[in-house]
Amino acid sequence: MVNWNLRFSGDDYFYGEEPNRFLEDQRHRLHAGMSALVPADGEGRNGVWLATLGLDVHTVDNAESGIAKARRLAEQEGVELNAEQADLFSWQWPEQAYDVIASIFFHIPSAMRPAIHQKMLRALKPGGLLILEAFHQDQLRFRSGGPKDADLLYTEALLQADFADATIEHLKKCQIDLDESEAHRGPAMVIRLLATRPG
Ligand SMILES: C[S@@+](CC[C@H](N)C(=O)[O-])C[C@H]1O[C@@H](n2cnc3c(N)ncnc32)[C@H](O)[C@@H]1O
């Protein structure tokens, strides 16, 4: 089990300061004034990037050092970020609160994953957009990062079932060249999802 608080305790940003590529690719759908939740935002690279676009961002992560660095990154970029330290497995997920949720490399144990994904979907406003990228179970064959436990990795079938109530626009396993700091570098097998909450 990774100690994220320890992992983020250095001065450097473990996954860098740039946003995740798949999230960045959705830029045309992200507009100033939208509300966004970034669950498990780590050191804030994705939440801060959304805030630079003018979104009203709520970042939540369990790691105290990550949240402190997310606040520091927001200050450095001159943006507002509502950064909260909390355990998302016991968090009071709000309902119909956000236009966008960006879940990036948030690997949830299978015993909890469907319930947390349900809460994620319900936290979206009707018509709201979920952007999710995570490592696929086939990532176990690669050395470019991610959990080494299949129970924490995803497949298309698992996400299809978790988000059966959503309108799935895109759900695809793909091999990419990951280049997000030393911790995420090289050929990788990820799964990418775009889904909206039906209106
Ligand atoms: C692989 S890191 C990804 C960080 C960030 N999303 C990124 O892409 O840079 C996984 C993150 O999940 C967070 N996390 C794991 N379990 C959590 C939980 N139960 N509640 C809140 N955060 C959690 C960790 O603290 C860590 O920041």
The ligand as a MOL file (V3000), in Angstrom:
LIG
                    3D

  0  0  0     0  0            999 V3000
M  V30 BEGIN CTAB
M  V30 COUNTS 27 29 0 0 0
M  V30 BEGIN ATOM
M  V30 1 C -1.6290 7.8640 -8.5450 0
M  V30 2 S -1.9930 9.2150 -7.4860 0 CHG=1
M  V30 3 C -2.7310 10.2950 -8.6560 0
M  V30 4 C -2.6920 11.7410 -8.2510 0
M  V30 5 C -3.2980 12.7020 -9.2670 0
M  V30 6 N -4.6370 12.3360 -9.6480 0
M  V30 7 C -2.4360 12.8420 -10.4920 0
M  V30 8 O -2.7830 12.2830 -11.5390 0
M  V30 9 O -1.4040 13.5180 -10.4020 0 CHG=-1
M  V30 10 C -3.3680 8.5970 -6.5450 0
M  V30 11 C -3.9390 9.5900 -5.5670 0
M  V30 12 O -5.1030 9.0080 -4.9580 0
M  V30 13 C -5.1880 9.5000 -3.6410 0
M  V30 14 N -6.0720 8.6200 -2.8750 0
M  V30 15 C -6.0240 7.2780 -2.7920 0
M  V30 16 N -7.0030 6.8210 -1.9890 0
M  V30 17 C -7.6850 7.9110 -1.5510 0
M  V30 18 C -8.8010 8.1020 -0.6980 0
M  V30 19 N -9.4030 7.0640 -0.1170 0
M  V30 20 N -9.2440 9.3510 -0.4740 0
M  V30 21 C -8.6320 10.4170 -1.0600 0
M  V30 22 N -7.5690 10.3020 -1.8710 0
M  V30 23 C -7.1010 9.0640 -2.1170 0
M  V30 24 C -3.7390 9.4840 -3.1760 0
M  V30 25 O -3.5280 10.2740 -2.0250 0
M  V30 26 C -3.0360 9.9890 -4.4190 0
M  V30 27 O -2.9160 11.3790 -4.3930 0
M  V30 END ATOM
M  V30 BEGIN BOND
M  V30 1 1 1 2
M  V30 2 1 2 3
M  V30 3 1 2 10
M  V30 4 1 3 4
M  V30 5 1 4 5
M  V30 6 1 5 6
M  V30 7 1 5 7
M  V30 8 2 7 8
M  V30 9 1 7 9
M  V30 10 1 10 11
M  V30 11 1 11 12
M  V30 12 1 11 26
M  V30 13 1 12 13
M  V30 14 1 13 14
M  V30 15 1 13 24
M  V30 16 1 14 15
M  V30 17 1 14 23
M  V30 18 2 15 16
M  V30 19 1 16 17
M  V30 20 1 17 18
M  V30 21 2 17 23
M  V30 22 1 18 19
M  V30 23 2 18 20
M  V30 24 1 20 21
M  V30 25 2 21 22
M  V30 26 1 22 23
M  V30 27 1 24 25
M  V30 28 1 24 26
M  V30 29 1 26 27
M  V30 END BOND
M  V30 END CTAB
M  END
